[in-house]
């Protein structure tokens, strides 16, 4: 597998991990708001949700390709961080891959409908 394909696959995986964590964090925030625990809901927004949003936005192919070319150890550290995020949220690799495939099918179905 060439490096560009490896980077693209990693980005898909990492973005899905971020999206799943955002979904989980948002559900927690909604539950806290429903319990009138606005302080904790706000803390989740600032400390958790914003963190995952920022990571998601940084996952760009050109950026990661440059990092990989300059220092593979830094790229591996990023990869380890994403894997730890998945593990900490109890997200299995099979589940992440299934979600990526679902998004691909939905995107394709939507795109074909607009043809």
C-alpha positions as CSV (number, residue, x, y, z in Angstrom):
1,X,0.0,0.0,0.0
2,X,1.4,3.4,-1.0
3,X,1.8,6.1,1.6
4,X,-1.0,8.3,0.2
5,X,-3.5,5.5,0.4
6,X,-2.3,4.7,4.0
7,X,-2.8,8.4,5.0
8,X,-6.3,8.5,3.4
9,X,-7.3,5.3,5.2
10,X,-6.0,6.6,8.4
11,X,-7.9,9.9,8.0
12,X,-11.2,8.0,7.4
13,X,-10.6,5.9,10.5
14,X,-9.5,8.9,12.7
15,X,-12.4,11.1,11.5
16,X,-14.9,8.3,12.3
17,X,-13.4,7.9,15.8
18,X,-13.8,11.6,16.3
19,X,-17.4,11.6,15.0
20,X,-18.3,8.7,17.3
21,X,-16.8,10.4,20.3
22,X,-18.6,13.6,19.4
23,X,-21.9,11.7,19.2
24,X,-21.2,10.1,22.6
25,X,-20.2,13.4,24.2
26,X,-23.2,15.2,22.8
27,X,-25.5,12.5,24.1
28,X,-24.0,13.0,27.6
29,X,-24.4,16.7,27.3
30,X,-28.1,16.4,26.4
31,X,-28.6,14.0,29.3
32,X,-26.9,16.5,31.7
33,X,-29.1,19.4,30.3
34,X,-32.2,17.3,30.8
35,X,-31.1,16.8,34.4
36,X,-30.6,20.6,34.7
37,X,-26.9,20.1,35.3
38,X,-26.0,23.0,33.1
39,X,-22.5,23.5,34.6
40,X,-21.4,19.9,33.6
41,X,-23.1,20.2,30.2
42,X,-21.1,23.4,29.6
43,X,-17.9,21.7,30.8
44,X,-18.5,18.8,28.4
45,X,-19.0,21.3,25.6
46,X,-15.8,23.2,26.3
47,X,-13.5,20.4,27.4
48,X,-14.6,17.4,25.4
49,X,-16.6,18.4,22.4
50,X,-14.3,21.2,21.3
51,X,-11.3,18.9,21.7
52,X,-12.8,16.3,19.3
53,X,-13.9,19.0,16.9
54,X,-10.4,20.5,16.7
55,X,-8.8,17.1,16.2
56,X,-11.3,16.3,13.4
57,X,-10.6,19.6,11.7
58,X,-6.8,18.9,11.8
59,X,-7.1,15.6,10.0
60,X,-6.2,16.8,6.5
61,X,-4.4,14.7,4.0
62,X,-1.7,17.2,3.0
63,X,-0.9,18.0,6.6
64,X,-0.6,14.4,7.6
65,X,1.4,13.5,4.5
66,X,3.9,16.3,5.3
67,X,4.1,15.1,8.9
68,X,4.7,11.6,7.8
69,X,7.4,12.6,5.3
70,X,9.2,14.8,7.9
71,X,9.0,12.5,10.9
72,X,7.3,9.1,10.9
73,X,7.5,9.0,14.7
74,X,5.2,12.0,15.0
75,X,2.7,10.4,12.6
76,X,2.9,7.2,14.7
77,X,2.2,9.2,17.8
78,X,-0.9,10.8,16.2
79,X,-2.0,7.3,15.2
80,X,-1.5,6.0,18.7
81,X,-3.5,8.9,20.1
82,X,-6.4,8.1,17.8
83,X,-6.3,4.4,18.7
84,X,-6.3,5.4,22.4
85,X,-9.3,7.6,21.8
86,X,-11.1,4.7,20.3
87,X,-10.1,2.3,23.0
88,X,-11.0,4.7,25.8
89,X,-14.5,5.0,24.3
90,X,-14.7,1.3,23.8
91,X,-15.0,1.6,20.0
92,X,-13.8,-1.5,18.3
93,X,-12.0,-1.4,14.9
94,X,-14.7,-3.5,13.3
95,X,-17.4,-1.1,14.4
96,X,-15.4,2.0,13.1
97,X,-14.9,0.3,9.7
98,X,-18.6,-0.6,9.5
99,X,-19.5,3.0,10.2
100,X,-17.1,4.2,7.5
101,X,-18.7,1.8,5.1
102,X,-22.2,3.0,6.0
103,X,-21.2,6.6,5.4
104,X,-19.7,5.6,2.1
105,X,-22.9,3.9,1.0
106,X,-25.1,6.7,2.2
107,X,-22.9,9.3,0.5
108,X,-23.0,7.3,-2.8
109,X,-26.7,6.8,-2.6
110,X,-27.3,10.5,-2.0
111,X,-24.8,11.5,-4.7
112,X,-26.5,9.2,-7.2
113,X,-29.9,10.5,-6.4
114,X,-28.8,14.0,-7.3
115,X,-27.4,12.9,-10.7
